[in-house]
């Protein structure tokens, strides 16, 4: 079964200006529509490293939904547990400035509750053979509850990421059951009710080591943009992983790729520092393109040993 990813599918509509971005004016440029969503991106990132994840999600009963499933299949994602339903996919509308950063966005979330029914019906089959479980922890509470119940039943590690920290604040008890939680610097500030805006990576790492101990979170990683990422565990160990220098084209999906890399590393025996380095490499590969996901890598490039055949040639749809 490999790594199991539980999350949402979005359609991303992205606008890029062709000259200096004017926030309150009209901007000439180009508009692109691509497959997105944190869970979908993470599943494809893992698949692009030839680790063949299983994706538990929803799509619309539409041509776009069919296309999402077709593309994931072509990248060797197990799509057996993707269900078709009305309003199964969300929409993310974003406008980028000329530095490649999001200037403004609007998000319409899908109705994800049918995922709970999938877990109720097929959860034992999905979890018993999983190497690890990856989840967007701000999904419907019933989905999160069933995920942790099944993970505990079969002794599977759970790695969590967040798309909306305001919702995740209501799940602090679930964070205590994760094997690692990943968020950005601003989200960490919301979680711990503090302002981390001007903290250096070393300061942030020391703070994180203290905060997760009192919050009873086993391990946590905080991304800090161009300053890299910091990590800490409940035993007081912490560290800083610097970012790689690349030309920024589009930052969309970089955080998802980083999270995917951390999860892959931890799933297959890497230390926190090594896992964050994998995440940093994947993130850098996304930032320098307009894609939401990383390009193809081999597990051997990250010294991953997933214990399964990885030599089969993959054929990707363009």
C-alpha positions, 0 to 999 in steps of 0.5 A, a space after each residue: 500500500 505504501 504511504 497513504 495520503 488523505 486530503 483534498 483535490 482543488 482546481 487552481 486558477 492562477 494569474 501571472 502579470 506580464 509587467 510590474 504588478 499593480 494591486 489596485 489596477 488592471 494587470 495584463 498577463 496570463 491565466 493558467 488552470 492546473 490540478 492542485 490541493 494540498 493532499 493531491 499535490 503531496 500524493 503526486 510529489 511522493 509518486 514522482 519519487 517513485 514511492 507509489 502512494 495511495 490517495 484517499 480523496 474525492 473528485 467531481 463527477 465531471 471531465 475535470 474530475 476524470 482528468 485528475 484521476 487519469 493524471 494521478 494514475 499515470 504517475 503511479 498513484 493508487 486511485 482506488 479510494 478516490 470517490 466521485 461526488 457532487 462538490 468533491 473538488 475545491 477551487 483556489 483562485 490566486 493572483 501572483 506578483 512579479 516576484 512569484 509570490 501570491 498577492 491575493 487569493 480566494 479559496 472555495 473548499 469542497 465537501 470532504 465528509 464523504 471521505 469519512 464514509 470511505 474510511 468507515 467502509 475500506 479503512 481496515 484494508 487501507 491502513 493495515 498495509 500502509 507504511 505511514 499515513 499523511 493527512 490534512 489535519 484541518 479536514 472534517 473532524 470525523 475524518 480526522 478522528 477515524 484516521 487516528 483511530 485506524 492508525 492506532 489500531 494498526 500501529 501506523 505513524 501519522 504525519 500531519 500538515 495544515 491548510 487552515 490553522 484556524 480550524 486546526 486549533 480545534 484539533 490540538 488534541 489530535 496534534 498530540 497523536 501525530 508522529 510529526 506536524 509540519 506548518 509555516 512560521 505564521 501558522 506556528 505563531 497562531 498555534 502557540 499564540 505568539 509572534 515569531 515574525 522577526 525570529 531568526 532560525 536559531 531562535 525559532 528552533 529553540 522556541 519550538 523545542 520548548 513549545 512542543 514539549 509543553 504542548 505534548 507534540 512529539 515532533 514538529 517542523 516549521 518552514 521559514 521561507 527563504 530562511 529554511 526550516 527548523 525542527 524539534 522533538 519532545 526530547 529537546 533536540 532541535 536544528 536548522 536546515 537552510 533553504 537552497 538558493 533558486 530563482 523564484 518562478 512560483 511558490 505554489 506547492 513548495 510547502 506541499 513538496 517540503 512536507 512530502 519530502 519530510 514524510 518520505 524521509 521519516 517513513 523510510 528511516 531518516 533522521 529529522 535533519 535528513 528528512 528536512 533536507 529531502 523536503 528542502 530539495 523537493 521544495 526548491 525544485 518546485 519554486 523554480 517552475 510554474 508547476 505545483 509539484 516536483 519533477 521526477 526523482 529516484 528514491 536512490 537520490 535521497 538514499 531512501 530504501 522503501 523495501 519494494 521494487 523501484 526499477 520499473 520505468 514510469 511513463 508520464 502523461 504531458 
